[in-house]
Amino acid sequence: MILTAFFVVWALVHSLLASLPCKNWARRVFGAGVDRWYRLAFNVFAVITILPIFPMLVFLPDRALYVVPVPWRWLMVGGQVVALAGLAGSFLQTGPLHFLGLSQLFARQPAPTGSLEVRGFYCYVRHPIYSFGILLLWLTLAMTVNLLTVYILTTLYFYVGSLHEERRLLAEFGDAYQDYQQQVPRLIPRPGRCYSPPLE
């Protein structure tokens, strides 16, 4: 219950700060220059405020559920390696400096502009960072009640977060992103299907 309450409060605050109304409010209060530092401040705040969950996982009462034996252990380790590689690749394809909020600090126009660009893993699934993150979590070799609680909440948050994020992307890219949504699945790729941008 403690883990659940902490995570839900964190997720609600995180979602609120990521919302367009909150960003628009910050622009009205602090001026248009807020776009330069908002994402960086958002990321720093998110990381700092999630840190208490790790000592909770260590010190709160817990109970083991399972430990994966050999040879299945090695299959799961292989899956985790693939998931980590996919996470790294997706992060690089997203644009690391922009994702972290560093490029906005020095950009002439820090607000999101431009056309929709789809490449790499994003051709097959709309949220590959979430997809590979979920895969990495659920291939854990040992499971406890506390870990299971956090993994379920994280998976739900990734799904809800993707809905929240896509509202912003629709507002930014309009019909181009709607066409992308219709062609590419949210989290689970369909074999042999890749995004084909509309002919201009």
N, C-alpha and C positions, 0 to 999 in steps of 0.2 A: 504493500500500500504506500509506503514511503517513497519507493522508487517510482511508482505510478504517478503519485501526486507531484513529485518533483518534475518528472518528464513532461507531464501534461501542462504544468505552469510554464516550463521552459518553452515548449512548443507553441503555446498560445502567444507568449511575448515575442518569440522569434517570428511567428507568422504576422503578428501585428506590425512589427518593425519593417517587415519585408513588403507590406501592402502598399499599393499606390496611394490610398488616402493618407497614410502616415508620411510617405515621402512628399506628397503635395503639401501637407501641413508643415513639414520641415522647410520646404522651399518658401512658404509664406512667412514663416517666422525668421529664418536665417538668410533668406535670399537665394537667388539662383546658384550662387557659389557652393551651396550645400551638395550639389551633385558631384563635386570634386572629392569630397571626403566621406560621403554617406556610406558607400558600400564598404570601404575599409573599416570605418567605425562599426558598422553592422557586423562584419566578420569577426573583428576583435572581441566585441561584446558577446557574440554567440559562442566563441571558443572559451572565453573566461567563465561564462555562466554555466556551461555544460561540464566543466571540470569537476565539480563536487560529486558527480555521479560515479566517478571511478573509485574514490574511497568508500562510497556507499556499497559498491559491488564487493569490495574487499572486506568490510567490517560488519555489514548487516548480516543477521542470521540467514543461512542459506542451506540448500540441500541438493546433493548431486542427483542428476537424472540419468545420465549415461556417459560413457566414455567409448568412443568408437575404436574397435579393435583392428589389428592388422588382419587382412590386407586392405580392408576398406579405408583405414586411416590414410594410406598412401594415395588412394584415389581422391579423397577429400583434400589432402594437401595439394595435390596436382590441380584440383579445382580452385583452391584458394590462390595458387600462383597465377592461374589464368585470370581470376577475378582481379587480382592486384595489377596485373599487366593491363587489363581492360580499364581499370580505374585510372591508371597513369596515362594511358593513351587518350581516354575521354577528357581528362583534365587538360592535357596538352592541346587537344582539338578545340576545347572551349575558349582557349586564350588565357593562360595562367595569370598574367598581370592584370587583365581586365576582371577575371573571376575574383581575384584577391582584392581588387579595388586600388591597385597601385598605378595602373596606367591612367586612371581618371585624374589623379593628382596633377599631372603635367599635360593633359590633353587640352587642345584649344577649345574643343567642344566636348565636355565631359558627359553630357546627357546622351543616352542611347540614340544613335542615328544610323542610317544606312539601310541596306537591303538584307533580307534573310539569306544567310549562307549555311548550307548543309553539307557536311563532309564527314568522312570516317565513320565511326560507329553511329553517328547521328543519322546516317542514311538508312539504318535498319531499326532503330528504336529512338523514341523522342527524348528519353532521359537515361542515357547509358550510365551516367555516374550513379544514379539511383539503382539501376538494374545490377550493375557489378557490385555495388555496395551491399545490396540485399543478398546476392549470391555469396559474397565473402562472409557475411554474418552467419548464414545458415549452414555453412560448411565447417563451422566450429567443431573441433574434435571432442570437446567435453562440454556438456550442457548442465547448467544448474537452474534452479527455479528463478533466481534473480536474473541470470543471463537471458533465460527464456522470456521473462517479463520485458526486459529492455529490448530484446530483438523483435518481439511482437509490436511493441509501441513504436520502435524505429521504422519497421516495415509499414505500419499504418501511416506514420508521419511522412514517409517518402511518398506514399501514394497521394495523400491529401496535399502535400507540398507540391507535387506535380500539377495538381488541379489549380492550385493557387498561382503557381508560376506561369501556367499557360494562359490565365486570364491577362496577365501582364504582357505576355508575348503577342496575344491576339490584339491587344490595344496598340502595341508597337508596330506590328507587321501586317495586321489586317488580313486580307484575302490570301496573301502568300502563306501565312502561317496556317490558316484554315485548310488550304490545299495540302499542306504538309501533314496536318493532323489526319486528314482523310486517307492518306497513303501509308503513313508510318505508325505502327503500334506504339502505345505509351511506354510499356516496360518490358514486355516479352516479345522478342523479335520473331517474325515469321520467316522461315527459311526460304531463300530465293527471292525475297521481296526487298527492293531497295527504292529509295526516293527518286522520283523522276520529276524534275522541275517543269512547270508548264512552259510551253513554247511561247515566246514573245512575238 
